[in-house]
């Protein structure tokens, strides 16, 4: 494979993995995400009731968030965008079934879904 440096912008910028956060957190109640840099996965168990995940502002946010519903109940996990911001043109996004997840990033103004899994119950 050959890479033509003249076609790549910002080629001289370093990617420094030591500055990235790769983490996960388990949640069982409503919470607000505060991170602004890194890759963070939230494993959300809504057994005790529906859960709302409030997103931080998309402005200047360099994070990649994965939010996954881990329980088999009918309780939903709702992602709620900050203020008037949106998640793919909607102010909320819901995860209804066990193992559903969504991966989101900021475009500088709003949140954009870049990865998701919405399953039917597999048998």
Buried (B, 14 or more C-beta within 10 A) or exposed (E): EEEEEEEEEEEEEEEEEEEBEEEEEEBBEEBEBEBBEBBBBBBBBBEEEEBBBBBBBBEEBEBBBBBBBBBEBEBBBBBBBBEEBBBBEEBEBBBEBBBBBBBBBBEEEBBBBEEBEEEEEEE
